[in-house]
Amino acid sequence: MTDTATDPATARRMFDLLEPICLVTYMAHESDDALRALGHRTYWDGYFAGRAFPLGRVPAEVVHATFYSFAPGEAARHIPSAWETVPPETSFAAWENGSAASVRRILGSELVASAGLARANALIMKAALAAPTNGRPLFAGWRSLPVPEDPATRLWHGATMLREHRGDGHVAALLTHGVGGAEAHALAALASGIHPATSFGRLHHLPKMYLDSVMDGLRDRGLVDADGYLTDAGTEIKRRVEQVTDELAWPPYAALTPAERGELISCLEPLTARMVASGSR
């Protein structure tokens, strides 16, 4: 039996516990090394080739729409060329195997072989496989993939499934509040103390004219002030987006009993602590 009440606080807690596991894909070296060894020339070639694989061989426009947060033309610089360089399934296998190798290295053999990790895997997959796919294209693609048996790979795979489920919901929350992908990066940068927002790593490389238009749009809506800092309205819209994201991230965990959710949190805490201590690198 599943819960009908939404518990966004628990969804946020699960995100905090699972995100450091997923971040090895983007922070540690193993997946990037594996992708470059296949012939991908840049980090972003490998990123798009691996992350977009669950969607199938779709056009760049579909990847752009699904990922949401990239500037116009960024996906098209890598899709389909990255898939023409290396078959998509080969890139994804390297992406997954490299990420699992990072998890294995950081956690160490004792934690990987622990009963806690095995139980976390069971509960994560119960949650992920019970979640609805409606309106969640990237998560639906992940649901179509086989679940790995290896414990470290399974942990990364399940955590990433739930990350993409949340990500699809985050896109819906941004759309609901009229916040574009680059605008979301700018608001997040300012909320974390990065100023100017355009110096943020996901923005600084984009054309100045484009970034100026993004910031002008935020000023016109009263979300940033004349000096490029968050206004009260900007802080509030970011808070509302995160609240809706947490609410939309709840369905997988509704498939677990309250006792199972508590157990999952307890099983994940030592794993996540090790990841956080390493910086997921």
PECOR-V884577 format. One line per field, one symbol per residue. ss: DSSP state (H for helix, E for strand, L for the rest). psi: psi as a letter, one per 20 degrees, with the letter a starting at -180 (. if undefined). Layout:
ss: ???
psi: ???
This chain:
ss: LLLLLLLHHHHHHHHHHHHHHHLHHHHLLHHHHHHHHHLLLLHHHHHHHHHLHHHLLLLHHHHHHHHLLLLLLLHHHLLLHHHHHLLHHHHHHHHHHHHHHHHHHHHHHHHHLLHHHHHHHHHHHHHHHHLLLLLLHHHHHHHLLLLLLLHHHHHHHHHHHHHHHHHHHHHHHHHHLLLLHHHHHHHHHHHLLLLLHHHLLLLLLLLHHHHHHHHHHHHHLLLELLLLLELHHHHHHHHHHHHHHHHHLLHHHHLLLHHHHHHHHHHHHHHHHHHHHHLLL
psi: pqqhqpmhghhhggghhhghghihhihrigggghghhijphrghghghgghigiiamrrhhggghghhiqqpighiihpjhhhhgppghgggghgghgghhggggghqhghhjqhggghggghghgggiiqqipjmggghghhiqqpqhpggghgggghhghghgggghgggggghjkorghhgggggghhjjppqhiiqhihhiqphhghhhghhhhghjjhqahjjqprhhghghhghghghgggiihghihiqrhhhghggghhhghghghgghikk.
